[in-house]
């Protein structure tokens, strides 16, 4: 029985880590470079931060298709799959 519980916990951990994770953020900027299209996303923003506590915005630049680039506006939400 002990081995069965250990196996179950290991399986649960393994399968929960192997799935894809959707990361969503707000489009803060759009830009094009060398024929590729990019969004600068605000992935997280700590609105309750004080000036010196190290909080603030966390950005991520993601490559997108031309179709997504043209159809999305600054301020829209955009999700990328890892």
C-alpha positions as MATLAB code, in Angstrom:
seq = 'XXXXXXXXXXXXXXXXXXXXXXXXXXXXXXXXXXXXXXXXXXXXXXXXXXXXXXXXXXXXXXXXXXXXXXXXXXXXXXXXXX';
ca = [
       0.000    0.000    0.000;
       2.839    2.392    0.824;
       4.352    1.860   -2.626;
       0.992    2.517   -4.251;
       0.667    5.886   -2.498;
       4.239    6.831   -3.453;
       3.570    5.856   -7.080;
       0.329    7.855   -7.109;
       2.008   10.987   -5.731;
       4.899   10.670   -8.186;
       2.478   10.227  -11.106;
       0.409   13.196  -10.019;
       3.509   15.398   -9.815;
       4.904   14.173  -13.149;
       1.706   14.714  -15.128;
       0.935   18.074  -13.558;
       4.361   19.391  -14.606;
       4.266   18.067  -18.152;
       1.191   19.940  -19.380;
       1.287   23.211  -21.227;
       0.717   26.403  -19.308;
      -1.113   29.363  -20.731;
       0.432   32.709  -19.917;
      -1.700   35.728  -20.578;
      -0.905   39.383  -20.408;
      -1.974   42.810  -21.543;
      -0.416   44.123  -24.762;
       1.592   47.186  -23.772;
       3.514   47.694  -27.026;
       3.609   46.290  -30.551;
       6.686   46.335  -32.746;
       8.186   44.816  -35.856;
      11.843   43.906  -36.322;
      13.486   42.146  -39.282;
      10.136   40.971  -40.649;
       9.010   39.483  -37.338;
       6.149   40.776  -35.220;
       6.268   41.185  -31.444;
       4.068   42.119  -28.506;
       5.470   43.458  -25.258;
       3.104   41.956  -22.696;
       2.553   42.996  -19.106;
       2.480   39.533  -17.545;
       2.014   40.708  -13.969;
       1.556   44.033  -12.310;
       1.743   44.627   -8.576;
      -0.603   47.566   -8.177;
      -0.334   47.497   -4.386;
       3.438   47.996   -4.367;
       5.119   50.861   -2.612;
       7.973   52.787   -4.195;
      10.847   50.773   -2.717;
       9.534   47.258   -2.250;
      10.749   45.829   -5.574;
       7.245   45.320   -6.989;
       6.022   46.535  -10.324;
       5.396   45.308  -13.829;
       6.830   42.106  -15.261;
       7.177   42.227  -19.036;
       7.606   39.519  -21.635;
       8.234   40.021  -25.351;
       6.590   37.382  -27.526;
       6.799   36.666  -31.241;
       3.390   36.629  -32.929;
       2.000   35.995  -36.377;
       1.268   38.872  -38.715;
      -2.452   38.044  -38.419;
      -2.357   38.358  -34.607;
      -0.242   41.505  -34.843;
      -2.757   43.210  -37.113;
      -5.874   42.017  -35.280;
      -4.868   42.901  -31.701;
      -4.703   46.372  -30.191;
      -2.675   47.811  -27.341;
      -4.590   47.064  -24.142;
      -5.979   43.738  -25.423;
      -5.274   40.502  -23.586;
      -3.059   37.979  -25.395;
      -2.216   34.442  -24.305;
       0.786   32.363  -25.299;
       1.185   28.647  -24.726;
       4.455   27.338  -23.346;
];
